[in-house]
Amino acid sequence: MAGHRKDMLDIQRIIQLKARGESNRSIARLLSINRKTVNEYILNLKKAGQDFSELSRLNEESIVSILPVSKIFNKPQAYTELQAMIPGFRTALKNPGFTYLNIWDQYRLKYPDGYGYTQFKEHLQKAFAVQDASFHMEQVMGEKLLIDYAGDRLHLTDRETGRTHPVELFVAILAGSGYTYVEASESQQKASFLNSIRRSLEFIGGVPKLIVTDNLKSAVTHAHRYEPELNKDFKAFALHYGTAVMATRARKPKDKALVENAVKLVYQRICFALRDQVFFDLFSLNKAIRPLLELYNQKMYQQRQTSRTQLFLEQEKALLAPLPAQPFTLLTYKQAMVQKNYHVFISEDKHYYSVPHQYIGKRVEVRYNEALIEVYSSSKRIASHTRSKKSAGYTTLLNHMPANHQFMQGWNVEAFLAWAQAEDHIIHQYVEQVFAQRPHPEQAFRSCWGIQRLGKIYGVQRLKYACIRAMTFEQYGYKILESILKQNLDAKEVDEEQMSIPAHENLRGASYYH
């Protein structure tokens, strides 16, 4: 952890794999994380005094509290700067007396804030290594699912115009048995990509230890020769299914030779058979693919007296981990600033969602899917809402409001009129006029609340007569009633005719406010 802290999803995967009994070396290989980094995380996690099965059930906030505060690592240009100097270092490699220490001294003279000696040497050794040699790797049953998209795409036809448009061909193959899954999908976008992998796992009925993908944008945030950075959604997908994910090196077809060969065979055995058929939607196309896929998996290997299906059922299926009870749901991750009205804004919905008012002005992470909105601060969930598509609307929880706002939340025209009607019809008529005198009903809320208080202090009967006297002067509000009651002017006799309000063009009636 000498650099910046790993993404929380990576840390959770380390815990999950350790709880499953994987060694530190195996975890480093499966997650493509430096073994020293894995060792350091596991050492710090052990200090919590809990076994990894218990740690795997902790939430993000609890895991963060166990780990030491991460150090700041701010050298985003170091790798690029070093790469620019490697051709010169490669020449120096051939000179007598070459040492890594000598050329590191040259490097630090030019970039004083660059890599330390250990990282510098490690990067150069990888760059100087012979990359062209290849060897046969025996595949382990239940370990890898290799995935790729075919270069040549299939097509759908528009029923009305007759025009065709291309669709992607997704291929997944279990490295051990060669058991293969194929489907047509709308695109290589993130949602389609993850749903295709989900369906491939459901097809094989289990989860391998590792999913190996190409360096496509739906999987990788930052391409890198040695440690490509996987996006959060793919990491979350892996965490949900209890597997690891790894991207192959860019422009290195040998890294995925097995699935590349499977794609060629899929063209021959499936695509060729569909070449003269017309399909109008993905459902009908995939329905036609499925029986051809079954025949492909049942076809005997040329040099082995067995088929992909037979190998899978006899040797590989039992080694797969079980599928989770619920399928993965794609989350969208966004950073947001909590506004002064203690809400965050989701631009897709044009809707505001509340968070506790204590977080006003703070940056939070919003995670949401089609049904649910969750807001996190420092890995702690601080709010959860059912997603709403009401444009310019607000979803607000009462306990997120400051105390004074919670009090005002119950204020509305109907509530004040209902209270007044329950007390006396004269008070009801007076309150109606209080609202009628204001351009906006909200401007009368405080006056009506004050009138309620006067009723509690002086009693309903005195408030009623105070309202009659105030109406005599056509004065409507809290202050005039308070003045009448304090001076006992309500005790003076009033004519019975004054007990009802004369018709007036400004009198709107209760129905106006509904």
C-alpha positions as a Python dict, from the first residue, in 0.01 Angstrom:
ca = {
    (1, 'M'): (0, 0, 0),
    (2, 'A'): (296, 229, -60),
    (3, 'G'): (97, 416, -324),
    (4, 'H'): (-265, 520, -315),
    (5, 'R'): (-511, 277, -158),
    (6, 'K'): (-663, 18, -388),
    (7, 'D'): (-1025, 55, -489),
    (8, 'M'): (-1262, -78, -219),
    (9, 'L'): (-1392, -340, -462),
    (10, 'D'): (-1035, -475, -498),
    (11, 'I'): (-998, -493, -119),
    (12, 'Q'): (-1331, -675, -88),
    (13, 'R'): (-1218, -922, -356),
    (14, 'I'): (-894, -989, -163),
    (15, 'I'): (-1101, -1068, 149),
    (16, 'Q'): (-1345, -1282, -51),
    (17, 'L'): (-1069, -1489, -216),
    (18, 'K'): (-879, -1528, 113),
    (19, 'A'): (-1198, -1652, 280),
    (20, 'R'): (-1226, -1906, -2),
    (21, 'G'): (-883, -2043, 88),
    (22, 'E'): (-672, -1890, -191),
    (23, 'S'): (-304, -1823, -121),
    (24, 'N'): (-159, -1471, -132),
    (25, 'R'): (29, -1561, -450),
    (26, 'S'): (-290, -1694, -612),
    (27, 'I'): (-485, -1381, -514),
    (28, 'A'): (-216, -1158, -663),
    (29, 'R'): (-230, -1356, -988),
    (30, 'L'): (-611, -1365, -1008),
    (31, 'L'): (-654, -993, -936),
    (32, 'S'): (-342, -875, -1125),
    (33, 'I'): (-219, -696, -811),
    (34, 'N'): (142, -688, -694),
    (35, 'R'): (202, -973, -447),
    (36, 'K'): (369, -741, -196),
    (37, 'T'): (58, -522, -201),
    (38, 'V'): (-164, -825, -140),
    (39, 'N'): (64, -940, 146),
    (40, 'E'): (45, -597, 308),
    (41, 'Y'): (-335, -577, 286),
    (42, 'I'): (-377, -926, 432),
    (43, 'L'): (-133, -846, 713),
    (44, 'N'): (-331, -534, 806),
    (45, 'L'): (-665, -713, 779),
    (46, 'K'): (-544, -990, 1011),
    (47, 'K'): (-479, -729, 1279),
    (48, 'A'): (-858, -693, 1316),
    (49, 'G'): (-857, -1028, 1497),
    (50, 'Q'): (-1135, -1175, 1280),
    (51, 'D'): (-1113, -1455, 1027),
    (52, 'F'): (-1168, -1369, 662),
    (53, 'S'): (-1513, -1529, 652),
    (54, 'E'): (-1621, -1275, 914),
    (55, 'L'): (-1442, -992, 733),
    (56, 'S'): (-1623, -1079, 408),
    (57, 'R'): (-1955, -993, 577),
    (58, 'L'): (-1843, -643, 685),
    (59, 'N'): (-1963, -333, 503),
    (60, 'E'): (-1728, -85, 337),
    (61, 'E'): (-1719, 153, 633),
    (62, 'S'): (-1610, -124, 871),
    (63, 'I'): (-1335, -240, 635),
    (64, 'V'): (-1204, 118, 599),
    (65, 'S'): (-1184, 148, 979),
    (66, 'I'): (-958, -159, 995),
    (67, 'L'): (-705, -43, 735),
    (68, 'P'): (-437, 217, 809),
    (69, 'V'): (-471, 562, 659),
    (70, 'S'): (-344, 548, 300),
    (71, 'K'): (-48, 752, 190),
    (72, 'I'): (-82, 1002, -91),
    (73, 'F'): (80, 896, -417),
    (74, 'N'): (81, 1164, -683),
    (75, 'K'): (301, 1057, -976),
    (76, 'P'): (57, 1013, -1264),
    (77, 'Q'): (323, 1103, -1524),
    (78, 'A'): (605, 885, -1388),
    (79, 'Y'): (532, 583, -1608),
    (80, 'T'): (505, 795, -1927),
    (81, 'E'): (828, 978, -1845),
    (82, 'L'): (1015, 654, -1786),
    (83, 'Q'): (886, 496, -2106),
    (84, 'A'): (1029, 787, -2306),
    (85, 'M'): (1378, 709, -2169),
    (86, 'I'): (1369, 329, -2219),
    (87, 'P'): (1507, 328, -2579),
    (88, 'G'): (1820, 507, -2455),
    (89, 'F'): (1850, 269, -2159),
    (90, 'R'): (1817, -28, -2395),
    (91, 'T'): (2125, 97, -2581),
    (92, 'A'): (2311, 144, -2252),
    (93, 'L'): (2227, -217, -2165),
    (94, 'K'): (2474, -335, -2431),
    (95, 'N'): (2764, -129, -2294),
    (96, 'P'): (3029, -281, -2062),
    (97, 'G'): (2984, -192, -1695),
    (98, 'F'): (2606, -141, -1728),
    (99, 'T'): (2417, -134, -1395),
    (100, 'Y'): (2059, -40, -1315),
    (101, 'L'): (2186, 188, -1040),
    (102, 'N'): (2387, 398, -1286),
    (103, 'I'): (2097, 460, -1521),
    (104, 'W'): (1862, 519, -1226),
    (105, 'D'): (2097, 802, -1120),
    (106, 'Q'): (2057, 950, -1470),
    (107, 'Y'): (1681, 913, -1448),
    (108, 'R'): (1654, 1086, -1107),
    (109, 'L'): (1869, 1375, -1226),
    (110, 'K'): (1608, 1442, -1493),
    (111, 'Y'): (1303, 1350, -1280),
    (112, 'P'): (1386, 1406, -911),
    (113, 'D'): (1030, 1313, -809),
    (114, 'G'): (1011, 1001, -1025),
    (115, 'Y'): (1017, 632, -932),
    (116, 'G'): (1230, 499, -649),
    (117, 'Y'): (1504, 251, -739),
    (118, 'T'): (1300, -65, -674),
    (119, 'Q'): (1005, 38, -895),
    (120, 'F'): (1243, 177, -1158),
    (121, 'K'): (1433, -152, -1184),
    (122, 'E'): (1113, -357, -1192),
    (123, 'H'): (970, -153, -1484),
    (124, 'L'): (1296, -177, -1681),
    (125, 'Q'): (1331, -552, -1628),
    (126, 'K'): (981, -601, -1765),
    (127, 'A'): (1061, -376, -2063),
    (128, 'F'): (1389, -560, -2136),
    (129, 'A'): (1236, -908, -2102),
    (130, 'V'): (1210, -1126, -2414),
    (131, 'Q'): (843, -1117, -2518),
    (132, 'D'): (843, -1330, -2831),
    (133, 'A'): (883, -1677, -2682),
    (134, 'S'): (567, -1885, -2641),
    (135, 'F'): (483, -2218, -2483),
    (136, 'H'): (186, -2449, -2442),
    (137, 'M'): (-2, -2379, -2119),
    (138, 'E'): (-207, -2663, -1977),
    (139, 'Q'): (-546, -2520, -1886),
    (140, 'V'): (-687, -2595, -1540),
    (141, 'M'): (-1047, -2713, -1515),
    (142, 'G'): (-1283, -2463, -1352),
    (143, 'E'): (-1029, -2183, -1350),
    (144, 'K'): (-1093, -1951, -1649),
    (145, 'L'): (-1376, -1822, -1863),
    (146, 'L'): (-1236, -1644, -2170),
    (147, 'I'): (-1460, -1389, -2342),
    (148, 'D'): (-1437, -1195, -2666),
    (149, 'Y'): (-1641, -1032, -2942),
    (150, 'A'): (-1621, -1157, -3299),
    (151, 'G'): (-1474, -916, -3550),
    (152, 'D'): (-1736, -991, -3818),
    (153, 'R'): (-2083, -909, -3693),
    (154, 'L'): (-2428, -1053, -3767),
    (155, 'H'): (-2715, -839, -3895),
    (156, 'L'): (-3079, -766, -3817),
    (157, 'T'): (-3329, -641, -4073),
    (158, 'D'): (-3585, -364, -4025),
    (159, 'R'): (-3931, -498, -4109),
    (160, 'E'): (-4056, -169, -4254),
    (161, 'T'): (-3756, -36, -4447),
    (162, 'G'): (-3570, -358, -4521),
    (163, 'R'): (-3246, -197, -4407),
    (164, 'T'): (-2998, -402, -4206),
    (165, 'H'): (-2791, -300, -3906),
    (166, 'P'): (-2508, -494, -3741),
    (167, 'V'): (-2520, -658, -3398),
    (168, 'E'): (-2233, -794, -3191),
    (169, 'L'): (-2145, -1162, -3154),
    (170, 'F'): (-2036, -1242, -2797),
    (171, 'V'): (-1831, -1560, -2736),
    (172, 'A'): (-1736, -1712, -2398),
    (173, 'I'): (-1533, -2032, -2356),
    (174, 'L'): (-1433, -2231, -2048),
    (175, 'A'): (-1058, -2280, -2087),
    (176, 'G'): (-1053, -2628, -1933),
    (177, 'S'): (-1317, -2809, -2138),
    (178, 'G'): (-1368, -2567, -2425),
    (179, 'Y'): (-1741, -2554, -2344),
    (180, 'T'): (-1869, -2249, -2533),
    (181, 'Y'): (-2147, -1991, -2506),
    (182, 'V'): (-2250, -1767, -2797),
    (183, 'E'): (-2510, -1492, -2824),
    (184, 'A'): (-2591, -1190, -3036),
    (185, 'S'): (-2611, -860, -2844),
    (186, 'E'): (-2705, -505, -2929),
    (187, 'S'): (-2363, -351, -2864),
    (188, 'Q'): (-2037, -370, -2672),
    (189, 'Q'): (-2154, -102, -2430),
    (190, 'K'): (-2117, -171, -2059),
    (191, 'A'): (-2474, -283, -1992),
    (192, 'S'): (-2481, -524, -2289),
    (193, 'F'): (-2132, -650, -2206),
    (194, 'L'): (-2206, -733, -1842),
    (195, 'N'): (-2544, -884, -1924),
    (196, 'S'): (-2380, -1110, -2183),
    (197, 'I'): (-2129, -1234, -1923),
    (198, 'R'): (-2414, -1284, -1674),
    (199, 'R'): (-2605, -1497, -1925),
    (200, 'S'): (-2290, -1696, -2007),
    (201, 'L'): (-2249, -1783, -1635),
    (202, 'E'): (-2615, -1882, -1617),
    (203, 'F'): (-2566, -2098, -1929),
    (204, 'I'): (-2277, -2292, -1775),
    (205, 'G'): (-2453, -2298, -1438),
    (206, 'G'): (-2159, -2184, -1224),
    (207, 'V'): (-1875, -1939, -1174),
    (208, 'P'): (-1503, -1998, -1257),
    (209, 'K'): (-1218, -1851, -1053),
    (210, 'L'): (-1123, -1602, -1325),
    (211, 'I'): (-1290, -1419, -1615),
    (212, 'V'): (-1044, -1305, -1883),
    (213, 'T'): (-1156, -1032, -2122),
    (214, 'D'): (-1011, -819, -2397),
    (215, 'N'): (-902, -457, -2337),
    (216, 'L'): (-1238, -317, -2451),
    (217, 'K'): (-1372, 7, -2302),
    (218, 'S'): (-1664, -164, -2130),
    (219, 'A'): (-1415, -351, -1911),
    (220, 'V'): (-1108, -132, -1880),
    (221, 'T'): (-1092, 228, -1760),
    (222, 'H'): (-718, 278, -1827),
    (223, 'A'): (-532, 46, -2063),
    (224, 'H'): (-186, -55, -1941),
    (225, 'R'): (64, -312, -2060),
    (226, 'Y'): (109, -470, -1719),
    (227, 'E'): (-180, -364, -1494),
    (228, 'P'): (-484, -235, -1689),
    (229, 'E'): (-733, -62, -1461),
    (230, 'L'): (-1074, -232, -1464),
    (231, 'N'): (-1383, -13, -1432),
    (232, 'K'): (-1591, -10, -1113),
    (233, 'D'): (-1890, -187, -1264),
    (234, 'F'): (-1681, -482, -1381),
    (235, 'K'): (-1518, -504, -1036),
    (236, 'A'): (-1863, -492, -872),
    (237, 'F'): (-1979, -766, -1109),
    (238, 'A'): (-1682, -984, -1006),
    (239, 'L'): (-1748, -918, -638),
    (240, 'H'): (-2114, -1017, -677),
    (241, 'Y'): (-2026, -1346, -844),
    (242, 'G'): (-1725, -1422, -622),
    (243, 'T'): (-1477, -1436, -909),
    (244, 'A'): (-1176, -1240, -1033),
    (245, 'V'): (-1149, -1052, -1363),
    (246, 'M'): (-844, -981, -1575),
    (247, 'A'): (-788, -796, -1901),
    (248, 'T'): (-538, -925, -2156),
    (249, 'R'): (-258, -704, -2284),
    (250, 'A'): (-354, -471, -2568),
    (251, 'R'): (-263, -599, -2915),
    (252, 'K'): (-138, -933, -2775),
    (253, 'P'): (-348, -1204, -2949),
    (254, 'K'): (-139, -1482, -2788),
    (255, 'D'): (-291, -1387, -2451),
    (256, 'K'): (-633, -1499, -2575),
    (257, 'A'): (-543, -1754, -2840),
    (258, 'L'): (-795, -2007, -2710),
    (259, 'V'): (-1095, -1777, -2744),
    (260, 'E'): (-964, -1636, -3075),
    (261, 'N'): (-964, -1989, -3212),
    (262, 'A'): (-1313, -2049, -3069),
    (263, 'V'): (-1440, -1739, -3254),
    (264, 'K'): (-1310, -1885, -3583),
    (265, 'L'): (-1487, -2214, -3515),
    (266, 'V'): (-1810, -2028, -3425),
    (267, 'Y'): (-1797, -1857, -3766),
    (268, 'Q'): (-1762, -2196, -3935),
    (269, 'R'): (-2018, -2395, -3737),
    (270, 'I'): (-2281, -2135, -3645),
    (271, 'C'): (-2257, -1813, -3848),
    (272, 'F'): (-2213, -1994, -4178),
    (273, 'A'): (-2531, -2196, -4114),
    (274, 'L'): (-2727, -1873, -4056),
    (275, 'R'): (-2591, -1683, -4358),
    (276, 'D'): (-2910, -1704, -4573),
    (277, 'Q'): (-3163, -1643, -4295),
    (278, 'V'): (-3326, -1307, -4219),
    (279, 'F'): (-3379, -1200, -3857),
    (280, 'F'): (-3581, -903, -3737),
    (281, 'D'): (-3488, -900, -3366),
    (282, 'L'): (-3229, -1032, -3121),
    (283, 'F'): (-3467, -1281, -2965),
    (284, 'S'): (-3528, -1470, -3291),
    (285, 'L'): (-3158, -1456, -3382),
    (286, 'N'): (-3048, -1600, -3048),
    (287, 'K'): (-3323, -1860, -3065),
    (288, 'A'): (-3171, -1977, -3396),
    (289, 'I'): (-2817, -1973, -3251),
    (290, 'R'): (-2898, -2197, -2952),
    (291, 'P'): (-2951, -2538, -3130),
    (292, 'L'): (-2642, -2477, -3345),
    (293, 'L'): (-2445, -2399, -3028),
    (294, 'E'): (-2559, -2726, -2870),
    (295, 'L'): (-2442, -2920, -3178),
    (296, 'Y'): (-2109, -2734, -3168),
    (297, 'N'): (-2050, -2825, -2801),
    (298, 'Q'): (-2151, -3188, -2863),
    (299, 'K'): (-1921, -3232, -3164),
    (300, 'M'): (-1629, -3465, -3090),
    (301, 'Y'): (-1277, -3322, -3075),
    (302, 'Q'): (-1067, -3449, -3364),
    (303, 'Q'): (-776, -3573, -3151),
    (304, 'R'): (-974, -3672, -2840),
    (305, 'Q'): (-1258, -3919, -2806),
    (306, 'T'): (-1477, -3672, -2623),
    (307, 'S'): (-1680, -3354, -2680),
    (308, 'R'): (-1683, -3015, -2512),
    (309, 'T'): (-2013, -3097, -2343),
    (310, 'Q'): (-1884, -3430, -2215),
    (311, 'L'): (-1563, -3279, -2077),
    (312, 'F'): (-1761, -2999, -1915),
    (313, 'L'): (-2014, -3228, -1746),
    (314, 'E'): (-1761, -3490, -1634),
    (315, 'Q'): (-1465, -3279, -1528),
    (316, 'E'): (-1535, -2907, -1509),
    (317, 'K'): (-1889, -2829, -1394),
    (318, 'A'): (-1838, -2966, -1041),
    (319, 'L'): (-1535, -2736, -996),
    (320, 'L'): (-1733, -2419, -1063),
    (321, 'A'): (-1856, -2207, -772),
    (322, 'P'): (-2237, -2180, -742),
    (323, 'L'): (-2425, -1885, -888),
    (324, 'P'): (-2547, -1624, -634),
    (325, 'A'): (-2916, -1627, -540),
    (326, 'Q'): (-2980, -1301, -727),
    (327, 'P'): (-2836, -1193, -1064),
    (328, 'F'): (-2610, -888, -1083),
    (329, 'T'): (-2777, -549, -1126),
    (330, 'L'): (-2573, -282, -1300),
    (331, 'L'): (-2509, 27, -1087),
    (332, 'T'): (-2423, 374, -1210),
    (333, 'Y'): (-2159, 555, -1001),
    (334, 'K'): (-2148, 935, -987),
    (335, 'Q'): (-1982, 1198, -770),
    (336, 'A'): (-2213, 1476, -650),
    (337, 'M'): (-2201, 1781, -424),
    (338, 'V'): (-2474, 1802, -159),
    (339, 'Q'): (-2661, 2127, -228),
    (340, 'K'): (-2771, 2384, 28),
    (341, 'N'): (-3119, 2232, 22),
    (342, 'Y'): (-2956, 1901, 143),
    (343, 'H'): (-3035, 1722, -183),
    (344, 'V'): (-2826, 1569, -462),
    (345, 'F'): (-2935, 1605, -824),
    (346, 'I'): (-2953, 1311, -1067),
    (347, 'S'): (-2941, 1467, -1414),
    (348, 'E'): (-3078, 1157, -1591),
    (349, 'D'): (-3402, 1182, -1392),
    (350, 'K'): (-3393, 1560, -1345),
    (351, 'H'): (-3484, 1474, -987),
    (352, 'Y'): (-3353, 1569, -641),
    (353, 'Y'): (-3292, 1318, -360),
    (354, 'S'): (-3236, 1415, 4),
    (355, 'V'): (-2941, 1331, 228),
    (356, 'P'): (-2894, 1420, 599),
    (357, 'H'): (-2853, 1799, 623),
    (358, 'Q'): (-2518, 1757, 803),
    (359, 'Y'): (-2359, 1672, 465),
    (360, 'I'): (-2441, 2006, 298),
    (361, 'G'): (-2140, 2118, 91),
    (362, 'K'): (-1970, 1777, 99),
    (363, 'R'): (-1886, 1558, -201),
    (364, 'V'): (-2057, 1219, -195),
    (365, 'E'): (-2082, 913, -420),
    (366, 'V'): (-2421, 825, -567),
    (367, 'R'): (-2487, 465, -675),
    (368, 'Y'): (-2809, 379, -854),
    (369, 'N'): (-2985, 127, -1074),
    (370, 'E'): (-3332, 123, -1229),
    (371, 'A'): (-3505, 85, -891),
    (372, 'L'): (-3284, 226, -615),
    (373, 'I'): (-3073, 535, -534),
    (374, 'E'): (-2803, 507, -265),
    (375, 'V'): (-2573, 785, -141),
    (376, 'Y'): (-2235, 712, 24),
    (377, 'S'): (-1985, 926, 211),
    (378, 'S'): (-1645, 769, 292),
    (379, 'S'): (-1786, 423, 214),
    (380, 'K'): (-2076, 478, 459),
    (381, 'R'): (-2429, 469, 319),
    (382, 'I'): (-2604, 787, 432),
    (383, 'A'): (-2925, 776, 224),
    (384, 'S'): (-3139, 534, 25),
    (385, 'H'): (-3441, 616, -194),
    (386, 'T'): (-3671, 447, -442),
    (387, 'R'): (-3580, 592, -781),
    (388, 'S'): (-3824, 847, -924),
    (389, 'K'): (-3855, 971, -1283),
    (390, 'K'): (-4062, 1277, -1187),
    (391, 'S'): (-3892, 1566, -1367),
    (392, 'A'): (-3795, 1860, -1143),
    (393, 'G'): (-3935, 1668, -846),
    (394, 'Y'): (-3801, 1613, -496),
    (395, 'T'): (-3780, 1294, -291),
    (396, 'T'): (-3725, 1400, 70),
    (397, 'L'): (-3711, 1208, 397),
    (398, 'L'): (-3828, 1392, 708),
    (399, 'N'): (-3527, 1283, 917),
    (400, 'H'): (-3289, 1440, 662),
    (401, 'M'): (-3427, 1788, 734),
    (402, 'P'): (-3299, 2036, 995),
    (403, 'A'): (-3532, 2061, 1297),
    (404, 'N'): (-3687, 2391, 1180),
    (405, 'H'): (-3761, 2245, 835),
    (406, 'Q'): (-3918, 1934, 987),
    (407, 'F'): (-4154, 2159, 1178),
    (408, 'M'): (-4253, 2350, 863),
    (409, 'Q'): (-4302, 2028, 665),
    (410, 'G'): (-4651, 1986, 813),
    (411, 'W'): (-4763, 2331, 700),
    (412, 'N'): (-5010, 2344, 411),
    (413, 'V'): (-5333, 2525, 325),
    (414, 'E'): (-5557, 2222, 372),
    (415, 'A'): (-5420, 2150, 719),
    (416, 'F'): (-5476, 2509, 843),
    (417, 'L'): (-5827, 2528, 696),
    (418, 'A'): (-5917, 2191, 845),
    (419, 'W'): (-5802, 2309, 1187),
    (420, 'A'): (-6000, 2633, 1157),
    (421, 'Q'): (-6319, 2452, 1045),
    (422, 'A'): (-6290, 2217, 1341),
    (423, 'E'): (-6265, 2512, 1584),
    (424, 'D'): (-6544, 2739, 1449),
    (425, 'H'): (-6690, 2844, 1113),
    (426, 'I'): (-6607, 3211, 1190),
    (427, 'I'): (-6240, 3125, 1249),
    (428, 'H'): (-6250, 2919, 928),
    (429, 'Q'): (-6383, 3218, 730),
    (430, 'Y'): (-6116, 3442, 883),
    (431, 'V'): (-5832, 3201, 797),
    (432, 'E'): (-5963, 3176, 441),
    (433, 'Q'): (-5930, 3554, 416),
    (434, 'V'): (-5575, 3540, 557),
    (435, 'F'): (-5482, 3320, 260),
    (436, 'A'): (-5688, 3532, 18),
    (437, 'Q'): (-5493, 3846, 109),
    (438, 'R'): (-5154, 3693, 9),
    (439, 'P'): (-5037, 3636, -352),
    (440, 'H'): (-4893, 3298, -249),
    (441, 'P'): (-5041, 3068, 20),
    (442, 'E'): (-4695, 2998, 166),
    (443, 'Q'): (-4674, 3364, 271),
    (444, 'A'): (-4964, 3306, 513),
    (445, 'F'): (-4828, 2993, 685),
    (446, 'R'): (-4655, 3173, 972),
    (447, 'S'): (-4959, 3396, 1034),
    (448, 'C'): (-5188, 3092, 1052),
    (449, 'W'): (-4949, 2911, 1283),
    (450, 'G'): (-4953, 3220, 1508),
    (451, 'I'): (-5336, 3223, 1503),
    (452, 'Q'): (-5333, 2860, 1616),
    (453, 'R'): (-5114, 2957, 1910),
    (454, 'L'): (-5352, 3239, 2003),
    (455, 'G'): (-5635, 2985, 2019),
    (456, 'K'): (-5432, 2774, 2262),
    (457, 'I'): (-5341, 3076, 2479),
    (458, 'Y'): (-5674, 3264, 2490),
    (459, 'G'): (-5925, 2989, 2403),
    (460, 'V'): (-6140, 2932, 2095),
    (461, 'Q'): (-6430, 3155, 2207),
    (462, 'R'): (-6214, 3465, 2256),
    (463, 'L'): (-6031, 3395, 1927),
    (464, 'K'): (-6368, 3375, 1749),
    (465, 'Y'): (-6476, 3720, 1876),
    (466, 'A'): (-6130, 3864, 1797),
    (467, 'C'): (-6175, 3741, 1439),
    (468, 'I'): (-6519, 3912, 1416),
    (469, 'R'): (-6374, 4245, 1542),
    (470, 'A'): (-6076, 4222, 1303),
    (471, 'M'): (-6311, 4155, 1011),
    (472, 'T'): (-6502, 4470, 1100),
    (473, 'F'): (-6192, 4666, 1005),
    (474, 'E'): (-6107, 4425, 720),
    (475, 'Q'): (-5775, 4344, 889),
    (476, 'Y'): (-5646, 3988, 838),
    (477, 'G'): (-5340, 3850, 1010),
    (478, 'Y'): (-5177, 3740, 1334),
    (479, 'K'): (-5073, 4080, 1470),
    (480, 'I'): (-5422, 4239, 1459),
    (481, 'L'): (-5571, 3940, 1646),
    (482, 'E'): (-5291, 3947, 1902),
    (483, 'S'): (-5348, 4319, 1962),
    (484, 'I'): (-5726, 4272, 2006),
    (485, 'L'): (-5680, 3987, 2253),
    (486, 'K'): (-5410, 4162, 2457),
    (487, 'Q'): (-5628, 4473, 2496),
    (488, 'N'): (-5940, 4263, 2567),
    (489, 'L'): (-6122, 4432, 2277),
    (490, 'D'): (-6280, 4099, 2191),
    (491, 'A'): (-6492, 4132, 2511),
    (492, 'K'): (-6692, 4426, 2369),
    (493, 'E'): (-7035, 4347, 2239),
    (494, 'V'): (-7073, 4286, 1866),
    (495, 'D'): (-7385, 4286, 1651),
    (496, 'E'): (-7521, 3949, 1540),
    (497, 'E'): (-7500, 4075, 1181),
    (498, 'Q'): (-7125, 4090, 1222),
    (499, 'M'): (-7117, 3716, 1291),
    (500, 'S'): (-7103, 3642, 915),
    (501, 'I'): (-6877, 3786, 652),
    (502, 'P'): (-7041, 3988, 372),
    (503, 'A'): (-6992, 3872, 13),
    (504, 'H'): (-6678, 4012, -139),
    (505, 'E'): (-6521, 3968, -483),
    (506, 'N'): (-6186, 3873, -324),
    (507, 'L'): (-6337, 3589, -117),
    (508, 'R'): (-6216, 3274, -295),
    (509, 'G'): (-6371, 2998, -89),
    (510, 'A'): (-6214, 2676, 42),
    (511, 'S'): (-6232, 2500, -295),
    (512, 'Y'): (-5978, 2747, -438),
    (513, 'Y'): (-5696, 2592, -234),
    (514, 'H'): (-5759, 2227, -329),
}
